Amino acid sequence: MENDTESKKFKATLDSLSSIREYVTEQASKAGIDKNRIYKLCLAVDEIATNIINYGYLRSGIKNAHVQAIITKNAKHFSVVLEDTAPPFNPFERELPNDEELNKPLEERPIGGLGIMLAKDSVDEFRYEYKNSTNRNIFRINICNEDT
């Protein structure tokens, strides 16, 4: 089966997060992904989309911006790519919380990194690339075993 790709553009506002989740959920359901995996995928996408909107655009003072969600599916994989034109930000360059920090009470923990850690742990593959002045956060879940 060849790749089937669809995309949709969303305003880069926090109000768009539910629409992004609905779009990902609808497409993943059509691909036959089970509800538990869809929930985890949406959690990962939601965390990174929130960072794009809050830190990439709002904190940078960029208005009237968009986030593009590109969905690609085939017999083996389902992927979501979030594209934005905010200043470059590679989430993997940020240090993730360690066990010591995670065991501290909430009010004593340093801010940041948990969403990225959650995104990494919620999907089979999460990666980042910056191409043509565009941030690309790529989430992939396996639909079937690579050996089949």
Steps between C-alpha positions, in 0.01 A plus 500: 500500500639839409490805726173686538564860609262773612565833666313775673606847612403635843531847650782504752278569800428295808137486385616288205638219718164320519459523121849356448416213740170435320677491162768258621238282676278486192786405268646244740156341551459470122838324491379244756721613788365391839368763742782461753768567236297792358480650848878476545566642153265792566671561834838525327368723220315719749811554714717604207226710334456686830875571510496620138214738569614628841875515454557498127241757403346685797821551696673610177223752433403338169133555417269346239711184493401144412585144584471248218409142594602249236375144537658214310380143526589171338472135596785523753503853642282793592679832537415855592732784408448840660657774291548857615705802401580620851867548590686166487459286810633147523329334799782245521753770586312563823612296797223273623422467870697227677365259763615723785308799361193286428492381861497854640172659607335688213580844641873415517536364146656713228255615235516337158591174337211286625291552185788399277566192715129414486497540120801269461345236725157509332592403144724246327713774348527873563755707313567856395643661192539855375473544123427799277439732799246252639496306827377144449400293803438145381299242696467143377318199631539152358183342371648155457818315578788585263550127433151448356 
